[in-house]
Amino acid sequence: MQRTAAANLFEMILAWQSKHRERRYWRPWRAELCPGARVGLVQAGNLGDVVHTLPMAGAIKAACPTATIVFIGRRYTESLVRTSKYVDEFFDAELAKRDADAFAAQKLDILLNPYRWKEIARTATRAGVPVRIGNFRRRNVLFLGCNRFVFYGRARTGLNEGALNMRDLRALGLRLEPSNAEMAALAGLSRLEPLAAEHRALFAPGYFHLLLQTKTDGHGREWPLEHFFTLVRLLAAERVQVILSGTAAQGNIVRTACPALLTEPNVTDAFGRFTLPQLLAFIAAADGIVSASTGPVHLAAVLGIHALGIFPGRDSLNGKRWFPLGPKGEALQAVEFCPRNAKCDLSLGGPCQCTISITPQMVYKRVMAWYNDRKRLAV
């Protein structure tokens, strides 16, 4: 009997399915995390972004200890990334954006790109990375060559950035909802260099050592320098040493805009004194930090010291979205949503109506709670 065209087509489909059934990278909603897999984790943003991405490395290692984590990030964040005990290798994001051959040399099996870095995704496709995970909700993700998908939104979820990043791991069969303290542990920042003697000498013996990060380099909404000055005055009656941290350029801005802040007797000027590895060691040795939502407050929280972030009410910048990860992380936000009549500049940097409404007395109350708690534990 002569075979029909439909029967021939049916047999071809069965043969194709049989041939490809064991190929793990063709199913759209699931990939397998095989022992010994090399997993690329992309975060080409700033320090705070990296802190909220590193817990993914710990989660992957917990599920598959033999996996190799290759972190793809900006070169200036490398020293932070290498302090994580869960990261095995570092690959420069700028090289990853333009050099498919260098990307292919990494021999990655899986690429996780939760923030959708377009150039890196395109290079990964040209480099032939077998599994490239992306969010189906981001429509242009299909044009970036992703072949594994998760499906979730970020806006108005009320979830922290770290928790949202964890949702990309669902494509690997990992459905995790860790607490903020658990995510800090999954970041694994344990490879710190020892605190140098010259930096240890900055701490006054017998005092509570409070870091103030006054500027953000345009990475977040800032708290007014006048509010920082009032806070320093309020703390003058207590055994609290205030240490002003930041880059040398930030120090020049503060000296020009609010010179009185640096002349207070309880203030130590530490602007421009640290490399990033030295800053990590110094933060870990301090007792607390107050800052807008910028890198140091996230570093402090994940390192386990008291960390208070000051946030506006804007959806993408608020305290729920960027809560400092860690057992002692806190967020201070005066209003839940930006006022409808607010006419703030949409660009970052500088104070806004929301952060101005957070008074020095509010921050002083939080700091004194830390201070009194330390005194109670010392008794």
VOBA-1610 file (N, C-alpha, C; in pm, whole numbers, padded with zeros to 5 digits, always signed):
BEGIN
Met+00085-00119+00000Met+00000+00000+00000Met+00089+00125+00000Gln+00054+00218-00083Gln+00135+00340-00093Gln+00115+00430+00029Arg+00225+00475+00086Arg+00218+00559+00206Arg+00172+00700+00168Thr+00090+00758+00253Thr+00043+00894+00229Thr+00147+00994+00276Ala+00134+01118+00224Ala+00226+01225+00265Ala+00212+01254+00414Ala+00087+01244+00465Ala+00064+01270+00608Ala+00138+01168+00694Ala+00136+01040+00651Ala+00205+00936+00728Ala+00354+00959+00727Asn+00409+01000+00614Asn+00552+01028+00606Asn+00591+01144+00699Leu+00507+01248+00698Leu+00534+01363+00785Leu+00529+01323+00931Phe+00430+01237+00966Phe+00415+01191+01105Phe+00539+01115+01150Glu+00590+01030+01062Glu+00709+00953+01096Glu+00831+01043+01111Met+00839+01146+01029Met+00951+01240+01038Met+00949+01313+01173Ile+00826+01351+01217Ile+00813+01420+01346Ile+00855+01329+01460Leu+00813+01201+01455Leu+00850+01105+01560Leu+01001+01084+01563Ala+01063+01077+01447Ala+01207+01059+01440Ala+01280+01179+01498Trp+01231+01299+01466Trp+01293+01421+01519Trp+01282+01427+01671Gln+01162+01393+01724Gln+01142+01394+01869Gln+01233+01294+01937Ser+01248+01176+01875Ser+01335+01074+01934Ser+01479+01120+01937Lys+01522+01186+01832Lys+01660+01231+01823Lys+01690+01340+01923His+01593+01430+01948His+01619+01549+02030His+01567+01538+02172Arg+01510+01423+02208Arg+01450+01413+02341Arg+01552+01435+02452Glu+01677+01391+02429Glu+01780+01402+02533Glu+01854+01536+02530Arg+01825+01618+02431Arg+01890+01749+02425Arg+01820+01845+02520Arg+01892+01889+02622Arg+01829+01959+02733Arg+01797+02104+02703Tyr+01847+02156+02593Tyr+01834+02300+02575Tyr+01727+02340+02474Trp+01640+02246+02436Trp+01540+02289+02339Trp+01404+02319+02400Arg+01380+02278+02525Arg+01252+02304+02589Arg+01244+02449+02635Pro+01137+02522+02601Pro+01138+02668+02622Pro+01126+02713+02766Trp+01066+02634+02855Trp+01039+02684+02990Trp+01128+02620+03096Arg+01218+02533+03056Arg+01297+02462+03157Arg+01431+02419+03101Ala+01534+02438+03178Ala+01667+02386+03147Ala+01715+02310+03270Glu+01808+02219+03252Glu+01857+02141+03364Glu+01995+02190+03406Leu+02014+02199+03536Leu+02143+02240+03591Leu+02224+02113+03616Cys+02303+02076+03517Cys+02377+01951+03522Cys+02503+01965+03608Pro+02548+01858+03672Pro+02673+01864+03748Pro+02788+01913+03661Gly+02868+02002+03716Gly+02982+02055+03645Gly+02951+02163+03543Ala+02826+02210+03537Ala+02788+02313+03440Ala+02862+02443+03467Arg+02895+02513+03361Arg+02953+02647+03372Arg+02841+02747+03349Val+02813+02827+03453Val+02700+02918+03451Val+02750+03062+03450Gly+02710+03138+03348Gly+02743+03279+03342Gly+02634+03362+03407Leu+02673+03454+03495Leu+02580+03540+03568Leu+02613+03684+03534Val+02521+03752+03465Val+02550+03885+03411Val+02497+03994+03504Gln+02584+04088+03540Gln+02542+04209+03608Gln+02647+04316+03581Ala+02622+04396+03478Ala+02718+04499+03438Ala+02681+04635+03496Gly+02614+04635+03612Gly+02575+04759+03676Gly+02673+04802+03784Asn+02622+04877+03882Asn+02705+04933+03988Asn+02707+04841+04110Leu+02769+04887+04219Leu+02791+04802+04335Leu+02661+04748+04395Gly+02561+04835+04410Gly+02435+04790+04466Gly+02367+04685+04380Asp+02375+04701+04247Asp+02319+04603+04156Asp+02388+04468+04172Val+02521+04472+04187Val+02598+04349+04204Val+02559+04278+04333Val+02543+04354+04441Val+02505+04295+04570Val+02371+04222+04558His+02277+04278+04481His+02146+04216+04468His+02145+04102+04367Thr+02255+04081+04297Thr+02265+03972+04201Thr+02345+03854+04256Leu+02442+03880+04343Leu+02528+03775+04395Leu+02454+03661+04465Pro+02341+03684+04534Pro+02272+03570+04596Pro+02232+03460+04497Met+02218+03495+04370Met+02188+03393+04269Met+02303+03291+04262Ala+02426+03338+04278Ala+02541+03248+04274Ala+02536+03149+04389Gly+02503+03198+04509Gly+02493+03109+04624Gly+02381+03007+04608Ala+02270+03050+04550Ala+02158+02958+04530Ala+02194+02848+04430Ile+02265+02884+04324Ile+02308+02784+04225Ile+02406+02686+04287Lys+02501+02736+04366Lys+02599+02649+04430Lys+02533+02555+04531Ala+02429+02604+04600Ala+02358+02518+04695Ala+02289+02403+04623Ala+02235+02431+04504Ala+02165+02328+04428Ala+02262+02236+04355Cys+02377+02290+04312Cys+02474+02214+04234Cys+02615+02257+04273Pro+02671+02198+04378Pro+02803+02241+04428Pro+02914+02231+04325Thr+02899+02144+04225Thr+03006+02129+04126Thr+02996+02229+04011Ala+02892+02313+04012Ala+02879+02414+03907Ala+02989+02518+03921Thr+03030+02575+03808Thr+03128+02684+03806Thr+03055+02813+03773Ile+03065+02913+03862Ile+02997+03041+03842Ile+03096+03140+03781Val+03063+03189+03663Val+03144+03291+03595Val+03063+03421+03601Phe+03109+03517+03679Phe+03038+03644+03693Phe+03084+03739+03584Ile+02989+03794+03510Ile+03019+03888+03402Ile+02980+04028+03448Gly+03079+04111+03477Gly+03049+04242+03534Gly+03151+04347+03493Arg+03128+04469+03540Arg+03220+04579+03512Arg+03350+04558+03589Arg+03459+04602+03529Arg+03589+04575+03588Arg+03603+04635+03727Tyr+03541+04752+03753Tyr+03560+04815+03883Tyr+03488+04740+03995Thr+03395+04651+03960Thr+03326+04571+04062Thr+03395+04437+04086Glu+03503+04409+04015Glu+03565+04276+04024Glu+03609+04242+04166Ser+03670+04338+04235Ser+03718+04308+04370Ser+03603+04276+04464Leu+03486+04336+04443Leu+03368+04300+04522Leu+03323+04159+04487Val+03313+04130+04359Val+03266+03998+04315Val+03356+03888+04369Arg+03486+03911+04369Arg+03580+03807+04411Arg+03579+03783+04562Thr+03514+03870+04639Thr+03499+03842+04782Thr+03391+03737+04808Ser+03310+03705+04708Ser+03205+03603+04725Ser+03266+03463+04711Lys+03242+03382+04809Lys+03295+03245+04806Lys+03223+03158+04705Tyr+03113+03209+04648Tyr+03036+03131+04552Tyr+03071+03161+04407Val+03156+03260+04384Val+03195+03296+04247Val+03333+03239+04219Asp+03344+03168+04107Asp+03470+03103+04072Asp+03556+03185+03976Glu+03494+03255+03881Glu+03569+03328+03781Glu+03500+03461+03751Phe+03577+03554+03696Phe+03523+03685+03658Phe+03556+03710+03511Phe+03458+03766+03438Phe+03475+03797+03296Phe+03430+03941+03275Asp+03515+04021+03213Asp+03490+04164+03194Asp+03371+04185+03102Ala+03273+04263+03148Ala+03151+04286+03071Ala+03179+04362+02942Glu+03275+04454+02942Glu+03306+04529+02821Glu+03360+04437+02711Leu+03440+04341+02752Leu+03489+04243+02656Leu+03375+04153+02610Ala+03286+04118+02703Ala+03173+04032+02670Ala+03078+04098+02571Lys+03073+04232+02571Lys+02982+04302+02481Lys+03026+04299+02335Arg+03158+04285+02313Arg+03206+04306+02176Arg+03283+04188+02116Asp+03327+04093+02197Asp+03416+03989+02148Asp+03352+03851+02163Ala+03290+03801+02057Ala+03223+03671+02061Ala+03324+03558+02081Asp+03445+03573+02028Asp+03545+03468+02045Asp+03589+03456+02190Ala+03610+03570+02256Ala+03647+03567+02397Ala+03532+03510+02481Phe+03410+03543+02440Phe+03292+03489+02509Phe+03287+03337+02491Ala+03308+03291+02369Ala+03304+03148+02342Ala+03411+03073+02420Ala+03526+03140+02444Ala+03635+03077+02519Ala+03598+03048+02665Gln+03494+03116+02716Gln+03447+03088+02852Gln+03376+02953+02862Lys+03332+02900+02748Lys+03268+02768+02741Lys+03151+02756+02838Leu+03064+02857+02834Leu+02947+02857+02923Leu+02842+02760+02872Asp+02774+02695+02967Asp+02660+02609+02934Asp+02528+02684+02949Ile+02526+02780+03044Ile+02403+02853+03076Ile+02439+02999+03098Leu+02354+03088+03050Leu+02371+03232+03074Leu+02246+03286+03141Leu+02263+03348+03257Leu+02155+03416+03329Leu+02177+03566+03316Asn+02076+03636+03266Asn+02089+03779+03236Asn+01965+03853+03289Pro+01947+03857+03423Pro+01821+03908+03477Pro+01793+04054+03447Tyr+01896+04135+03423Tyr+01875+04277+03396Tyr+01872+04309+03247Arg+01881+04207+03165Arg+01869+04222+03021Arg+01974+04318+02964Trp+02101+04280+02974Trp+02207+04356+02911Trp+02212+04314+02764Lys+02164+04399+02676Lys+02137+04362+02537Lys+02263+04319+02461Glu+02368+04401+02471Glu+02489+04370+02394Glu+02548+04237+02435Ile+02546+04208+02566Ile+02602+04081+02615Ile+02517+03965+02567Ala+02384+03982+02566Ala+02296+03875+02519Ala+02321+03845+02371Arg+02341+03949+02292Arg+02367+03927+02150Arg+02501+03856+02127Thr+02603+03898+02202Thr+02733+03833+02188Thr+02727+03688+02232Ala+02650+03659+02336Ala+02635+03521+02384Ala+02571+03433+02276Thr+02477+03491+02202Thr+02414+03416+02092Thr+02516+03385+01984Arg+02597+03484+01947Arg+02699+03460+01845Arg+02805+03362+01894Ala+02830+03361+02026Ala+02930+03271+02083Ala+02878+03129+02097Gly+02748+03110+02076Gly+02692+02975+02080Gly+02667+02921+02219Val+02638+03007+02318Val+02603+02957+02452Val+02472+02878+02440Pro+02469+02752+02481Pro+02351+02667+02455Pro+02223+02713+02522Val+02231+02753+02650Val+02110+02792+02725Val+02123+02939+02763Arg+02030+03020+02712Arg+02031+03164+02739Arg+01894+03202+02794Ile+01891+03236+02922Ile+01765+03255+02994Ile+01725+03402+02993Gly+01599+03429+02962Gly+01548+03567+02960Gly+01404+03571+03006Asn+01357+03692+03035Asn+01221+03714+03084Asn+01128+03737+02966Phe+01027+03651+02951Phe+00934+03660+02839Phe+00851+03787+02844Arg+00838+03847+02964Arg+00761+03971+02978Arg+00830+04087+02907Arg+00959+04078+02888Arg+01033+04182+02818Arg+01033+04145+02671Arg+00951+04212+02593Arg+00917+04163+02460Arg+01035+04150+02366Asn+01132+04241+02379Asn+01243+04232+02285Asn+01344+04124+02324Val+01313+04049+02434Val+01404+03943+02474Val+01413+03835+02366Leu+01306+03814+02289Leu+01307+03714+02183Leu+01407+03751+02075Phe+01427+03880+02053Phe+01519+03925+01950Phe+01663+03925+01998Leu+01684+03897+02126Leu+01819+03891+02180Leu+01871+03748+02183Gly+01796+03654+02126Gly+01846+03518+02114Gly+01826+03431+02236Cys+01741+03469+02330Cys+01716+03382+02445Cys+01638+03258+02400Asn+01667+03145+02462Asn+01595+03023+02427Asn+01540+02950+02548Arg+01550+03013+02664Arg+01481+02966+02786Arg+01417+03088+02849Phe+01298+03068+02903Phe+01221+03185+02946Phe+01161+03168+03084Val+01159+03279+03157Val+01077+03294+03276Val+00974+03401+03243Phe+00875+03416+03330Phe+00768+03511+03300Phe+00727+03577+03431Tyr+00768+03703+03449Tyr+00730+03778+03568Tyr+00751+03926+03543Gly+00678+04009+03616Gly+00695+04153+03610Gly+00772+04203+03731Arg+00833+04320+03718Arg+00907+04380+03829Arg+00832+04496+03894Ala+00759+04573+03813Ala+00692+04692+03867Ala+00577+04653+03958Arg+00567+04727+04069Arg+00454+04716+04163Arg+00437+04576+04222Thr+00544+04498+04231Thr+00535+04367+04296Thr+00555+04377+04446Gly+00620+04486+04491Gly+00653+04498+04633Gly+00770+04412+04675Leu+00838+04350+04577Leu+00950+04263+04607Leu+01083+04337+04592Asn+01181+04290+04665Asn+01316+04342+04657Asn+01381+04299+04525Glu+01477+04379+04477Glu+01547+04345+04354Glu+01614+04208+04362Gly+01669+04175+04479Gly+01732+04045+04495Gly+01632+03931+04479Ala+01513+03946+04537Ala+01409+03844+04525Ala+01360+03832+04381Leu+01352+03945+04310Leu+01310+03942+04169Leu+01414+03870+04084Asn+01541+03896+04110Asn+01646+03826+04035Asn+01638+03675+04055Met+01602+03633+04176Met+01591+03491+04206Met+01489+03421+04116Arg+01392+03496+04065Arg+01290+03435+03981Arg+01346+03383+03848Asp+01459+03437+03805Asp+01521+03385+03683Asp+01569+03242+03702Leu+01593+03203+03827Leu+01640+03066+03853Leu+01530+02963+03835Arg+01405+03008+03819Arg+01297+02913+03795Arg+01317+02839+03664Ala+01386+02901+03571Ala+01415+02832+03444Ala+01507+02713+03466Leu+01577+02709+03580Leu+01663+02596+03615Leu+01596+02503+03715Gly+01467+02525+03740Gly+01395+02441+03834Gly+01412+02480+03979Leu+01467+02598+04006Leu+01489+02643+04143Leu+01386+02749+04178Arg+01292+02717+04263Arg+01189+02811+04305Arg+01217+02849+04450Leu+01286+02960+04466Leu+01334+03002+04597Leu+01275+03136+04636Glu+01242+03151+04763Glu+01194+03278+04817Glu+01264+03306+04950Pro+01396+03329+04946Pro+01470+03352+05070Pro+01439+03487+05131Ser+01457+03498+05262Ser+01442+03626+05331Ser+01562+03715+05299Asn+01555+03842+05340Asn+01666+03934+05316Asn+01794+03885+05384Ala+01781+03832+05507Ala+01899+03781+05578Ala+01955+03659+05507Glu+01869+03572+05456Glu+01915+03453+05384Glu+01984+03491+05254Met+01934+03596+05187Met+01998+03639+05063Met+02136+03696+05091Ala+02153+03763+05204Ala+02286+03813+05239Ala+02383+03698+05258Ala+02336+03588+05318Ala+02421+03470+05334Ala+02453+03407+05200Leu+02357+03407+05107Leu+02379+03350+04975Leu+02477+03434+04892Ala+02490+03563+04925Ala+02589+03646+04856Ala+02730+03601+04890Gly+02751+03555+05014Gly+02877+03491+05052Gly+02999+03580+05053Leu+02986+03705+05098Leu+03102+03796+05099Leu+03192+03766+05219Ser+03275+03665+05204Ser+03359+03621+05316Ser+03508+03631+05287Arg+03546+03666+05165Arg+03689+03672+05130Arg+03741+03815+05141Leu+03723+03876+05256Leu+03767+04014+05276Leu+03916+04017+05310Glu+03983+04124+05265Glu+04122+04141+05306Glu+04126+04197+05447Pro+04234+04173+05522Pro+04243+04224+05660Pro+04239+04378+05661Leu+04186+04433+05769Leu+04180+04578+05785Leu+04319+04631+05814Ala+04365+04724+05731Ala+04498+04782+05747Ala+04508+04860+05877Ala+04626+04863+05936Ala+04647+04931+06063Ala+04615+05080+06053Glu+04650+05142+05940Glu+04623+05285+05925Glu+04474+05314+05919His+04397+05220+05870His+04252+05239+05866His+04188+05204+05999Arg+04243+05104+06068Arg+04192+05072+06201Arg+04212+05190+06296Ala+04320+05266+06274Ala+04350+05380+06360Ala+04247+05493+06345Leu+04166+05490+06239Leu+04063+05592+06221Leu+03950+05577+06322Phe+03933+05458+06377Phe+03826+05433+06474Phe+03869+05479+06613Ala+03790+05568+06673Ala+03817+05613+06810Ala+03776+05504+06908Pro+03864+05461+06998Pro+03830+05353+07092Pro+03713+05391+07183Gly+03625+05295+07207Gly+03515+05315+07299Gly+03396+05389+07242Tyr+03395+05417+07114Tyr+03285+05489+07050Tyr+03205+05395+06959Phe+03083+05438+06932Phe+03003+05374+06827Phe+03044+05439+06696His+03086+05359+06600His+03144+05412+06476His+03039+05412+06366Leu+02994+05532+06331Leu+02886+05549+06234Leu+02941+05610+06105Leu+02924+05540+05994Leu+02964+05593+05863Leu+02848+05671+05803Leu+02880+05785+05742Leu+02781+05862+05666Leu+02829+05871+05522Gln+02748+05819+05431Gln+02776+05830+05287Gln+02685+05941+05235Thr+02741+06059+05216Thr+02660+06177+05189Thr+02623+06195+05042Lys+02703+06139+04950Lys+02680+06159+04807Lys+02665+06023+04736Thr+02605+06026+04617Thr+02579+05901+04544Thr+02636+05898+04403Asp+02703+06004+04360Asp+02751+06013+04221Asp+02638+05997+04120Gly+02520+06044+04158Gly+02408+06038+04065Gly+02342+05903+04055His+02367+05812+04149His+02309+05678+04144His+02179+05666+04223Gly+02144+05769+04299Gly+02021+05762+04378Gly+01979+05900+04423Arg+01859+05908+04480Arg+01814+06033+04540Arg+01889+06055+04671Glu+01941+06173+04691Glu+02025+06201+04806Glu+01948+06266+04919Trp+02005+06258+05038Trp+01956+06328+05156Trp+02031+06459+05165Pro+01964+06571+05195Pro+02034+06701+05193Pro+02152+06706+05289Leu+02258+06774+05250Leu+02375+06788+05337Leu+02339+06861+05466Glu+02242+06952+05458Glu+02199+07022+05580Glu+02140+06924+05681His+02070+06821+05633His+02015+06720+05723His+02126+06637+05786Phe+02229+06604+05707Phe+02343+06532+05763Phe+02409+06615+05873Phe+02423+06746+05848Phe+02487+06834+05947Phe+02405+06838+06076Thr+02273+06847+06064Thr+02187+06848+06183Thr+02198+06715+06258Leu+02205+06604+06185Leu+02220+06472+06248Leu+02351+06465+06327Val+02458+06516+06270Val+02587+06517+06340Val+02577+06598+06469Arg+02511+06710+06463Arg+02493+06793+06583Arg+02411+06718+06689Leu+02309+06646+06646Leu+02227+06571+06741Leu+02307+06460+06810Leu+02402+06403+06736Leu+02481+06292+06790Leu+02600+06340+06873Ala+02624+06471+06876Ala+02743+06524+06943Ala+02744+06492+07092Ala+02626+06479+07153Ala+02619+06454+07297Ala+02640+06307+07331Glu+02645+06221+07231Glu+02661+06077+07254Glu+02803+06033+07218Arg+02837+05915+07262Arg+02969+05859+07226Arg+02958+05792+07089Val+02932+05875+06990Val+02918+05829+06852Val+03020+05903+06768Gln+03110+05831+06707Gln+03205+05889+06614Gln+03147+05883+06473Val+03137+05996+06408Val+03083+06004+06272Val+03200+06005+06174Ile+03199+05912+06080Ile+03305+05902+05980Ile+03244+05927+05842Leu+03290+06032+05777Leu+03240+06066+05644Leu+03318+05986+05540Ser+03246+05901+05466Ser+03311+05816+05367Ser+03266+05856+05227Gly+03343+05814+05129Gly+03313+05846+04990Gly+03441+05868+04912Thr+03428+05900+04785Thr+03544+05923+04700Thr+03603+06062+04728Ala+03722+06083+04676Ala+03786+06214+04692Ala+03704+06323+04625Ala+03644+06291+04509Ala+03561+06389+04438Ala+03438+06424+04520Gln+03378+06325+04585Gln+03263+06352+04671Gln+03304+06439+04790Gly+03423+06413+04843Gly+03472+06495+04953Gly+03487+06641+04914Asn+03534+06667+04792Asn+03549+06806+04745Asn+03413+06875+04735Ile+03311+06799+04692Ile+03176+06857+04684Ile+03126+06895+04822Val+03145+06806+04919Val+03097+06831+05055Val+03172+06948+05117Arg+03303+06953+05097Arg+03383+07063+05155Arg+03340+07199+05101Thr+03296+07200+04975Thr+03252+07326+04914Thr+03110+07361+04955Ala+03020+07261+04955Ala+02878+07288+04979Ala+02844+07301+05127Cys+02916+07227+05213Cys+02883+07230+05356Cys+03011+07213+05438Pro+03100+07313+05436Pro+03229+07299+05506Pro+03215+07279+05656Ala+03106+07329+05716Ala+03089+07315+05861Ala+03074+07170+05903Leu+03029+07086+05811Leu+03009+06945+05845Leu+03140+06878+05884Leu+03249+06918+05821Leu+03378+06853+05846Leu+03452+06911+05965Thr+03402+07021+06020Thr+03471+07084+06133Thr+03412+07045+06269Glu+03306+06965+06268Glu+03247+06922+06395Glu+03345+06831+06469Pro+03353+06841+06603Pro+03453+06763+06678Pro+03432+06612+06674Asn+03310+06567+06650Asn+03284+06422+06648Asn+03290+06363+06507Val+03346+06440+06412Val+03349+06396+06272Val+03492+06364+06229Thr+03507+06252+06158Thr+03635+06213+06099Thr+03620+06213+05947Asp+03711+06282+05880Asp+03709+06291+05734Asp+03784+06172+05676Ala+03711+06080+05609Ala+03775+05963+05546Ala+03751+05961+05396Phe+03722+06077+05338Phe+03699+06083+05193Phe+03826+06043+05118Gly+03810+05957+05018Gly+03919+05924+04928Gly+04030+05840+04986Arg+04007+05775+05099Arg+04114+05701+05167Arg+04121+05553+05128Phe+04019+05501+05058Phe+04010+05356+05043Phe+04001+05313+04896Thr+04065+05201+04866Thr+04030+05126+04747Thr+03905+05046+04780Leu+03844+04982+04682Leu+03723+04906+04711Leu+03748+04790+04808Pro+03853+04710+04792Pro+03878+04605+04893Pro+03901+04662+05033Gln+03971+04775+05042Gln+03992+04838+05173Gln+03862+04891+05231Leu+03775+04944+05144Leu+03646+04995+05189Leu+03561+04882+05246Leu+03562+04767+05181Leu+03485+04653+05230Leu+03531+04612+05369Ala+03662+04606+05390Ala+03715+04571+05522Ala+03680+04677+05625Phe+03685+04804+05585Phe+03655+04914+05678Phe+03508+04913+05717Ile+03419+04895+05619Ile+03276+04890+05648Ile+03245+04775+05743Ala+03305+04659+05719Ala+03278+04542+05804Ala+03320+04566+05948Ala+03419+04655+05969Ala+03467+04683+06105Ala+03389+04794+06175Ala+03305+04867+06100Ala+03225+04975+06159Ala+03101+04917+06227Asp+03023+05005+06290Asp+02902+04962+06361Asp+02774+04990+06283Gly+02777+05093+06198Gly+02655+05127+06124Gly+02685+05227+06015Ile+02588+05242+05926Ile+02601+05338+05816Ile+02465+05399+05787Val+02464+05527+05750Val+02345+05596+05702Val+02378+05651+05564Ser+02291+05625+05469Ser+02320+05664+05332Ser+02192+05664+05251Ala+02196+05733+05136Ala+02092+05712+05037Ala+02112+05575+04974Ser+02026+05538+04881Ser+02037+05407+04818Ser+02151+05408+04718Thr+02270+05379+04768Thr+02389+05372+04684Thr+02475+05257+04735Gly+02582+05225+04662Gly+02658+05105+04689Gly+02695+05078+04834Pro+02757+05173+04907Pro+02803+05144+05043Pro+02695+05096+05139Val+02572+05147+05129Val+02468+05101+05222Val+02433+04955+05194His+02437+04914+05068His+02409+04774+05035His+02526+04685+05075Leu+02648+04735+05059Leu+02765+04660+05104Leu+02760+04639+05255Ala+02726+04745+05329Ala+02722+04737+05475Ala+02618+04636+05521Ala+02500+04639+05460Ala+02394+04547+05502Ala+02433+04403+05478Val+02489+04374+05361Val+02523+04236+05330Val+02644+04188+05411Leu+02724+04283+05463Leu+02836+04248+05549Leu+02794+04234+05695Gly+02667+04264+05725Gly+02613+04232+05857Gly+02613+04343+05959Ile+02645+04469+05920Ile+02637+04579+06016Ile+02505+04654+05996His+02471+04741+06090His+02349+04822+06078His+02360+04912+05955Ala+02258+04909+05872Ala+02260+04986+05747Ala+02124+05048+05724Leu+02118+05180+05726Leu+01993+05252+05705Leu+01998+05324+05570Gly+01912+05283+05478Gly+01901+05348+05349Gly+01787+05448+05349Ile+01809+05564+05288Ile+01708+05669+05278Ile+01653+05667+05136Phe+01520+05654+05123Phe+01459+05628+04993Phe+01346+05725+04962Pro+01327+05754+04832Pro+01208+05830+04789Pro+01090+05736+04769Gly+00976+05791+04730Gly+00857+05710+04710Gly+00840+05658+04568Arg+00929+05694+04480Arg+00917+05652+04340Arg+00928+05501+04326Asp+00839+05440+04245Asp+00827+05295+04236Asp+00961+05225+04215Ser+01037+05269+04117Ser+01159+05199+04081Ser+01276+05227+04176Leu+01258+05320+04272Leu+01366+05360+04361Leu+01334+05343+04508Asn+01215+05293+04540Asn+01171+05298+04680Asn+01236+05191+04768Gly+01205+05200+04896Gly+01268+05113+04994Gly+01231+04967+04981Lys+01112+04937+04930Lys+01076+04796+04909Lys+01159+04737+04796Arg+01176+04814+04690Arg+01248+04764+04573Arg+01397+04748+04600Trp+01455+04842+04677Trp+01599+04841+04698Trp+01635+04827+04845Phe+01557+04752+04919Phe+01584+04729+05061Phe+01724+04670+05077Pro+01807+04724+05168Pro+01942+04669+05187Pro+01936+04525+05240Leu+01995+04433+05167Leu+01993+04292+05204Leu+02081+04267+05326Gly+02027+04200+05425Gly+02108+04168+05542Gly+02023+04167+05667Pro+02069+04100+05772Pro+01990+04091+05895Pro+01970+04224+05965Lys+02057+04322+05938Lys+02046+04453+06002Lys+02018+04564+05902Gly+01971+04528+05783Gly+01935+04628+05684Gly+01802+04694+05717Glu+01793+04825+05695Glu+01670+04900+05720Glu+01649+05001+05608Ala+01523+05033+05586Ala+01488+05136+05486Ala+01401+05242+05553Leu+01430+05368+05525Leu+01353+05480+05578Leu+01293+05556+05462Gln+01162+05562+05462Gln+01088+05626+05353Gln+00971+05702+05414Ala+00965+05833+05390Ala+00863+05916+05455Ala+00726+05898+05392Val+00721+05877+05261Val+00593+05863+05191Val+00596+05734+05110Glu+00481+05667+05101Glu+00476+05541+05027Glu+00488+05563+04877Phe+00424+05672+04829Phe+00431+05705+04687Phe+00471+05851+04672Cys+00536+05882+04561Cys+00570+06021+04534Cys+00443+06106+04529Pro+00443+06224+04591Pro+00324+06311+04585Pro+00289+06347+04441Arg+00159+06354+04414Arg+00115+06386+04278Arg+00158+06526+04233Asn+00175+06615+04330Asn+00213+06752+04294Asn+00364+06773+04295Ala+00440+06663+04315Ala+00586+06676+04316Ala+00637+06708+04176Lys+00721+06806+04166Lys+00778+06844+04037Lys+00930+06828+04043Cys+00972+06706+04080Cys+01114+06678+04096Cys+01177+06646+03961Asp+01303+06677+03951Asp+01380+06637+03833Asp+01385+06484+03831Leu+01352+06422+03717Leu+01349+06276+03709Leu+01488+06214+03707Ser+01591+06291+03679Ser+01727+06237+03682Ser+01768+06213+03827Leu+01862+06119+03845Leu+01905+06084+03980Leu+02012+06182+04028Gly+02044+06171+04157Gly+02139+06263+04218Gly+02066+06382+04277Gly+02115+06430+04392Gly+02051+06543+04458Gly+01928+06500+04535Pro+01883+06582+04629Pro+01763+06549+04706Pro+01636+06574+04627Cys+01526+06518+04674Cys+01395+06542+04614Cys+01296+06568+04727Gln+01173+06596+04691Gln+01072+06629+04791Gln+01055+06517+04893Cys+01064+06392+04846Cys+01046+06277+04935Cys+01159+06265+05036Thr+01284+06278+04990Thr+01396+06261+05083Thr+01411+06382+05175Ile+01376+06502+05127Ile+01382+06620+05213Ile+01285+06606+05331Ser+01173+06537+05307Ser+01072+06523+05413Ser+01115+06425+05522Ile+01223+06351+05501Ile+01279+06263+05606Ile+01367+06350+05695Thr+01326+06371+05818Thr+01394+06466+05906Thr+01516+06402+05973Pro+01612+06484+06015Pro+01727+06431+06091Pro+01685+06361+06219Gln+01575+06406+06278Gln+01528+06343+06402Gln+01484+06198+06377Met+01425+06172+06260Met+01387+06034+06225Met+01510+05943+06219Val+01615+05993+06155Val+01737+05914+06142Val+01806+05900+06278Tyr+01808+06009+06354Tyr+01869+06006+06488Tyr+01805+05898+06575Lys+01675+05884+06566Lys+01604+05784+06645Lys+01651+05643+06608Arg+01669+05616+06480Arg+01716+05484+06436Arg+01858+05459+06485Val+01945+05558+06470Val+02085+05541+06511Val+02095+05518+06662Met+02017+05591+06740Met+02021+05575+06885Met+01970+05437+06927Ala+01878+05380+06850Ala+01833+05244+06879Ala+01949+05146+06861Trp+02030+05165+06756Trp+02149+05081+06739Trp+02248+05102+06854Tyr+02269+05229+06886Tyr+02366+05265+06990Tyr+02327+05205+07125Asn+02200+05218+07161Asn+02153+05166+07289Asn+02155+05014+07292Asp+02129+04953+07178Asp+02132+04807+07169Asp+02276+04757+07191Arg+02371+04829+07135Arg+02511+04789+07156Arg+02551+04806+07301Lys+02507+04916+07365Lys+02538+04937+07507Lys+02479+04826+07592Arg+02356+04785+07557Arg+02290+04679+07635Arg+02365+04547+07622Leu+02413+04516+07501Leu+02486+04391+07480Leu+02622+04393+07546Ala+02678+04514+07563Ala+02812+04525+07622Ala+02810+04507+07773Val+02693+04522+07834Val+02682+04512+07980Val+02695+04365+08025
//
